[in-house]
């Protein structure tokens, strides 16, 4: 909890007011990809999450939240191969669960959605374990947050941590961290594809991804959250330790500022070296916004005070470095300042000192200034809806009532 920031809350209110009416969105024909209604990243589902959070804490009208949720549920509900936390039935389930909270509302819809998400997860788990049994490397979409089993695990951990399906996902992620036969120094999550998930001649030997959106950072965060919530699954702490040992190999230091690369190639493994110029921007998806939070959660889960402290120092050094902040001209949650703000707020809440918290008002002012220019996107992940949620969090000074930032694995 932090002191409320009235300017931030006023900015969040203004954005939400501009997104009150879903009728123009509902009238538009459905499109493929992120603008599909069931897309958490770019569709009505993501904007519904903004109004759901506001309604929970008395800053918005529950009828507005319901109207956006109704648009998100329109059209054919997909449970196809591309369904995941950010798209299709799992995305709608996550948002509906956030709307219901502990009220018991939407019970029939959630029961139906639960069945769909469990079926999707079971099928993915069968395929993933069969792949491991064959000794093959995983595709990123098998395990990542956006499309894979980590994202599905986010829903299950939030919705029903005590159920078998939740333990099964965590057990799979623990197995993912084990080295495959004949892989040498490469970890079990090393993938044969480029960072976009597709084969590429630029990555002839694949890569090891550390990011929170598509890499092992997401599994590290989810496994750590499971430990912190006392979900008993054998081998989870050992898996966290394996991931931490590997990320420690690649942690860098720049003028007293720790940082982690977004990915590692075979050539870098052989050279045991990362060029300083490859330091990623401090974004959520690949930069310190995500990686430092994952490391902090791991430190808390393992009772490793030094790891937690290193993560917090990495975040604090970034917040105090104008050159790093200038690398985020975007304002969204994924690539921009809103993601850094939300991650920093969460880290401040779990830090024993006030250093990160002291930097939050200035960071919020910076984001508000960025938003003074007209936004060309209203979506959740890269647009103004996500900005409004981050500003709402720091504006109220309390943890999200809906737990909305679980989809970013920040909580």
N, C-alpha and C positions, 0 to 999 in steps of 0.2 A: 504494500500500500504506500502511495506517495501523496504529497499535497496536491489537491485538485488544481488544475490550470484552466482558468475560465476562458482565456483566449482560445485554447485548444478545443474546449468543449463547444464554444460558439462556432468555431470553424467546422467542427463535425456536424453540428446542428444545421448549418447552412447547406452542407453537401447533402445531408439526408433529406432536407426539405426539397431540394431539386430532384430527388429520386423518389418522391412519395407516390407518384401515380404510375402504376405498371401498365396501364392500358395501351399506351403507344408501343411498348415492348410486346405485349400480348398480341397486338394487331399485326405486327410484322411477321412475315412468313419465317418458319424455322430455318436455320442455316446449319451447315455442318461445322464441326469443330467447336471452338470456344464460345461462340455465340448461341449454341444450342441451349434451350431452356434448362436442361439438366446438367449443364456445365458449371462447376463450382468456380472455375477460373474466370470465365467470361460471360456466363449466362445469368438468367434470372435467379438461379439457386444462390449464386454468390451475393447478389444484391439483397435477396431475402435475408441472408445472414446478418447484414447490417441492421435491418429493421427488427429482426428478432432480438439481437443484443440490446438495442435501444428500448424495445418494449419490456424486456425483462427488468430493467432498472428504472422504469417510469419516465424515460426520455422520448418515448415514441408510442404510437398507437398500435395496439395488438392487431387491429383490423388491417393496418397497412402491411404488417408482417405477414398476416394470413393471405392477403391479396397477392403479394409477391410469391409466397409459397405455392399458391394455387397456380400461378403462371409457370413456376418451376416444374410443377407436376404435370403440366399439359403435354400433350403429344404422347407418342409411344415410349414407354419406359424401357430402356435398353439394359440388358445384362449380357451384352455381346463381349467378344474377346477384348475390346478396348475399354470396357467398363472398369472403373477404379474409383478411388477416393475423390478424384477431381471430375469424374464424368459418369453419367448414367445412374443406375439404381443405387450404388454406394454413395454417390454425391448427394442424391436426394434423401437417402437415409440419414446421412450426417446432418443435413440441414433440418430435417424433420425432428430428429432427436434433440437438436439444439433448441428448436421451438417448443417442444414438449417439456423439456426440463424434468422436474419432479412432479409435474401437474397431472400426469396421466392422460393428457390430451393426445390426440392423433394415435391412439392405441392400436386400432385396427390397421391403420396405414403402416404403422411401425412394425407390427407383427408380419405383415406381408413383405415389407422391405427387408426385414431381418432375414426371412426365409431366403429371399433372393441373394442377399449379400453372403450369407453362409454358404449357399450353393456355389456361388462364384468363387469364394475363398477355398472351399473344399477341392474344387476342380483345379485351381491354381496350385494348391499344395501337392496334389497328386503328381502334377506335371513337374513341379520343382524337385521333389524328392526323387522322381525317376531320373531327372537330369543329373542330380548329384550321384545317384547310383551308377550312372554310366561314366562318371568321371569327366563330364563336359563342363566348360565354363558357362556361367549364366548370362543370358541377355539382361541388359539393364532393366527392361520392363518386367522381368520376373520379380525383382525385389525392391524396386525404388518406391519413393513416396507417391509420385504423381500417378503412375500406372500400375504399380506392382503390389506385392504382398505387404510391404511396410505400410503403405497407405491403407490397405484393408485392415491391417492390424491396428491402426489408429482408431478406426471406427469401432472395432470390437473392444479394444481396451477402454474406450470412453463409454460405450453403450453397456457392455456386460463383461467386466473384467474377470468375473468368476466362472464364465462358461468355458467349456472344453475348446471351442474354436479359438478363443483368445490364446490359451496355452499352446495350442498347436501351431499358431502363427509364430509365437515367440520361440518355440522349439525349433521351427524351421530356420528362423533368423540366427539362432545360436549355431545350428549346423552349417549355415552359410559361411560363418566365420572360420570354419575349420579348413585347413589347406587341402586341396585336391591332390590325388596321387601324382607324382612326377612333376609338380609345379615349381619346385625349388623355392625361391624366395617370394614368389607371387602369392597373394592371399586368395582365399576361396571365392571372393567376390570379384576377382579380376575378370574383366569382360573383353570379348574380342572385337567390340565395335568402337566407333567414335563417340564423343560426348553427346551427339544427337541421337544415339541409339542405333545408328545404321553403320554397316561396314564402310570403311573408307581407306583409300591408299595412304592417307595422311597418318593413319593409325594402324599400320600393318600388323602390329602385335597387340592391338587393343590398348586398354588403359585401366588404371585403378582410380576410381572416382571417389573423392572425399566429400563431395557436396551434400547438402541437406535435401535438395530436390530430387537428384538422380543418383546419389552415391551412398557410400556406407555410413555417412554422417546421419542419415535418416534412421538406419537400423540401430546405430549407437544411441541416438536419442530415445527411440521407442523402447529398447531394452532397458535403458536407464530409468525411464519413467515407470516401467513395469516393476522394477526393483523398489523404487521409491513408493509405489502404491501397494507393496507387499503382495504382488501376484507370484505365487510359488511355482517356479518352473526350473527344473534341473538344468544346470549348465549355463544359465543366463549371465551370472557374474563372470564366469570364465570367458564367455564370449565377449563381454564388455572389455575385459582385460586384454584379449587378443586384438580387438580393434584399436584400443588405446596404444598398445605396443607398436602397432604399425603406423598409426598417425603420429606418434612421438618421433619415429624415424624421420618424418618429413616436416616436423615443426621447424619453422625458421625464426630468425631474430633480426629485426631491422631497427637499429638505434633504440634498443630496449623495448621494441614492440613485437611481441610474438605474433606469428601468423602461420597459416597452413595453406598449401597450394590447393587449387580446386581439383586437380587431377595429377596423376603421375604416369609417365610412360616407361616402357622397357628401357629405353636409352638412359633415362634419369635413374632408374634402379641400378643399372650397370655402373653409371658414373657416380652414384650416390650423391647427386648434386641437383639443386634447383636454382635456376638463375633468379636473382632478386627481382628482375623485371617481370617475372611471372606471378608476382603477388597479385591475387585477384582483387577486384573492387570489393568494398565492404558490404556487399549485398547479402540478402538472405540465401539465395539459391546456391552460391558457390563461395561466398566470402565470409568474413568474420561474423556477420550477423547470425549466420547459421552454424558455422563450425565452432565458434566460441561457446555458443549456448549448448551445443551437443557435448562439448568437453566439460562444461560446468555441470551439466546433468550427470555425466559419467563420474565426475569427481564426487558429487553428492551421493550417488548410488554406491560407490565403492568406499566411501569414507576417506577419500584421498584429498586432503586439504591442499596439497601442493598443486594438484591438477586443477582444482576449482580456482585457486588463486591465479594460476597462469592464465586460465580462460578469462577471468575477470580483468587481469592486467591487459590482455589483448584487446578486449572491448574498450576499456578505459583509454588506452593509448590511441585507439582509433577515434574515439569521440573528442579527444583533445588535439587531433591533428587536422588542421584545415585542409591540408593537401589531400588527405584520404577522403574527407567529407566532400570535397569538390569532385571526386570521382563518381559521385552519385547525383548526376543532374536530373535523373528520373525521380518520380515521387512515389511509385507503387510499392507494394509489399514484396514482390519477387525481386525486382532489379533496382529498387530505389530506396528513398529515405524513409518511407513508412515502415518497410521491413526492418531497417536498422533501429528505428525508434521502438517498435514493438519488442524486438529481441532485447534491446538494452533495458527496456522497462521490466521484462521478465527476469533478466539477469540481476538487475538492481534489487528486485524483490527477494532474491535468494542469496545476495551477497551480504557478508557480515559488516562491511564498511559502507559509507555513504558516497564513495567516489563516483560510481556510475550514476547514482540518483542525482547527484549535484549537476551533472551535465545534461540531464533530460530536458529542463526548460529551454535551454539554448537550442537543443536539437529540435524540439517541437516548434520553436519560432522559425527555425530554418525551413522546416517542412511547410509551415503556414505561408511563408514568403514564396516558396516554390508554387504553392497552390493559388497564389494571386494571379498567375497566368491561367488562361482558360484551359481546362482539361479536355483532351480529345478522346478520353475513354472513361466510361462510367463503371467498368467491370471491377470485380473484386481483386484479382491477382495483380494487375498492373494499372488499375484505374482508380478513380476517385472514391469508389465504395470502400476499397481497402484502406485508403488514406483516412477516411472518416472513422473507420473502426480503430485504427491506431491512435488517432487524435482523441477519440471518445475514451479510450483506455486511460491515457495520460490526463485527459481532461477531468474525468471523474476521480482518478487516483486509486481505483479499486480493480481487482482482477475481474476479467470478463465473466459475467454471470452465466453466459451461454457456453463458455469454454471455446469460443470461436477459433482462437489461435492454435487449437490442437491440430487443425489441418496444416499448419506450418511446422508442427512438432516443436513448438516453443513451450507448450504446456501439456 
